[in-house]
Amino acid sequence: MLSEKLISDVVKFIESKVAKAELVIAEETREMEILRTETTGDMLKIFTNASKGKGEITDIIIRDAENNIIIRKPDSVLKTTGYSLVAAFYIRVREVEVTDPINIFDLGKEQKHEPVQS
């Protein structure tokens, strides 16, 4: 079982990767303001704001410093002029026990194209 400290460290690591936010509005990609990020135990919260533009927002993207996508939220939201759009990301890291683990002997058979017995 993973410790609460390790899970908290993973959440803080993910938070440290957050560099910028973008949105796709009217088929055009624009930068968004990151209002704040916060961590609480196993939860990372990212709050973004889009104050400019109008049209249909089809995606909100969080990128790291190397411009890789680390989180995305495809959606369909209509934004009008005169209103800001605040988008919140809530990411929870948790351990999940696998009830049907992989049998390493079956993996070897699959690679040799032998039938796997159930």
C-alpha positions as CSV (number, residue, x, y, z in Angstrom):
1,M,0.0,0.0,0.0
2,L,1.3,3.5,-0.9
3,S,1.9,5.9,2.0
4,E,0.0,9.2,2.2
5,K,3.4,10.9,2.0
6,L,4.2,9.3,-1.3
7,I,0.8,10.1,-2.8
8,S,1.2,13.7,-1.6
9,D,4.6,13.9,-3.2
10,V,3.3,12.6,-6.5
11,V,0.5,15.3,-6.4
12,K,3.1,18.0,-5.7
13,F,5.3,16.7,-8.5
14,I,2.4,17.0,-11.0
15,E,1.7,20.5,-9.7
16,S,5.4,21.4,-10.3
17,K,5.0,20.4,-14.0
18,V,2.1,22.9,-14.6
19,A,3.5,25.7,-16.7
20,K,0.7,27.2,-18.8
21,A,-2.9,26.8,-19.9
22,E,-4.5,27.1,-23.3
23,L,-8.0,26.9,-24.6
24,V,-9.3,26.2,-28.1
25,I,-12.0,28.7,-28.9
26,A,-13.6,29.1,-32.3
27,E,-11.0,26.6,-33.6
28,E,-8.2,28.9,-32.5
29,T,-5.7,28.1,-29.6
30,R,-5.2,30.9,-27.1
31,E,-3.4,31.1,-23.8
32,M,-5.3,31.1,-20.5
33,E,-4.4,32.6,-17.2
34,I,-3.6,30.2,-14.4
35,L,-5.2,31.8,-11.4
36,R,-3.7,29.4,-8.9
37,T,-2.8,25.8,-8.1
38,E,-3.1,24.1,-4.8
39,T,-2.6,20.7,-3.3
40,T,-4.3,19.0,-0.4
41,G,-3.1,15.5,0.4
42,D,-4.1,13.4,-2.6
43,M,-5.8,16.3,-4.5
44,L,-4.4,18.8,-7.0
45,K,-6.6,21.8,-8.0
46,I,-5.9,24.0,-10.9
47,F,-8.0,27.1,-11.5
48,T,-7.8,28.9,-14.9
49,N,-9.4,32.0,-16.4
50,A,-10.3,33.0,-19.9
51,S,-11.4,36.7,-20.0
52,K,-11.0,37.4,-23.8
53,G,-12.7,36.0,-26.8
54,K,-16.0,34.6,-27.7
55,G,-17.2,31.5,-29.4
56,E,-17.4,27.8,-28.6
57,I,-14.7,26.4,-26.4
58,T,-13.9,22.9,-27.4
59,D,-10.8,22.1,-25.3
60,I,-8.8,23.3,-22.3
61,I,-5.2,22.2,-22.1
62,I,-2.6,22.3,-19.3
63,R,1.0,22.1,-20.6
64,D,4.4,21.6,-19.0
65,A,7.5,23.8,-19.6
66,E,8.4,21.6,-22.6
67,N,5.0,22.3,-24.1
68,N,3.8,18.7,-23.6
69,I,0.1,18.2,-22.8
70,I,-0.2,17.0,-19.2
71,I,-3.9,17.4,-18.6
72,R,-6.8,18.2,-21.0
73,K,-10.5,18.7,-20.7
74,P,-12.3,18.4,-24.0
75,D,-15.7,20.1,-23.7
76,S,-18.2,22.2,-25.5
77,V,-18.9,25.5,-23.7
78,L,-20.2,28.7,-25.3
79,K,-18.3,31.8,-24.2
80,T,-19.7,35.3,-24.8
81,T,-18.0,38.7,-24.7
82,G,-18.1,40.5,-21.4
83,Y,-17.9,37.3,-19.3
84,S,-14.9,35.3,-18.1
85,L,-14.8,31.6,-18.0
86,V,-13.2,29.9,-15.0
87,A,-12.3,26.3,-15.5
88,A,-11.3,24.1,-12.5
89,F,-9.3,20.9,-12.7
90,Y,-9.5,18.5,-9.7
91,I,-7.1,15.7,-10.0
92,R,-7.0,13.0,-7.3
93,V,-4.2,10.5,-7.1
94,R,-5.1,7.2,-5.4
95,E,-4.0,3.6,-5.2
96,V,-6.2,1.1,-6.8
97,E,-5.8,-2.6,-6.1
98,V,-6.0,-4.8,-9.2
99,T,-8.4,-7.7,-8.5
100,D,-7.3,-9.7,-11.6
101,P,-3.5,-9.3,-11.8
102,I,-1.5,-10.1,-14.9
103,N,0.0,-13.6,-15.0
104,I,3.5,-13.2,-16.3
105,F,3.5,-16.8,-17.6
106,D,0.5,-16.0,-19.8
107,L,2.4,-13.0,-21.2
108,G,5.2,-15.2,-22.3
109,K,2.8,-17.6,-24.1
110,E,1.2,-14.7,-26.0
111,Q,4.6,-13.6,-27.3
112,K,5.2,-17.1,-28.6
113,H,1.7,-17.2,-30.1
114,E,0.7,-20.1,-27.9
115,P,-2.9,-20.3,-26.7
116,V,-3.6,-18.8,-23.3
117,Q,-5.6,-21.1,-21.0
118,S,-8.3,-19.4,-18.9
